[in-house]
Amino acid sequence: MNPRSFDDLSKIIPNKFLLTMVIAARAKQLEKGAEKKVECPYTNSIDIAIEELYHRKLDIKMILDGFEEKLKKEAVLNLEIQSRTLDNTFTAAGHGGSETETE
């Protein structure tokens, strides 16, 4: 386990949420085969990401931009699913577009 403290890391990224997001995003990159940016004895991707951050070897903006893009894609997908669900509910309730108006 990496001995770096939250106090050490919060000097680099003061926001707890962003700190967590950066470490998690970098850990995922490492798990997908990204090369380590520091020499360290750790094998756990979270510990490696913490060490990279501590040594200021991460491009934080690039990591957050990638995370933001992923969130946007997930938001669009969720909206599409909600739209389909509402369409199906509306149609099942007999409000489909096949009815014609009568005077």
Secondary structure, 3 states (H helix, E strand, C coil): CCCCCHHHHHCCCCCHHHHHHHHHHHHHHHHCCCCCCCCCCCCCHHHHHHHHHHCCCCCHHHHHHHHHHHHHHHHHHHHHHHHHHHHHHHHHCCCCCCCCCCC
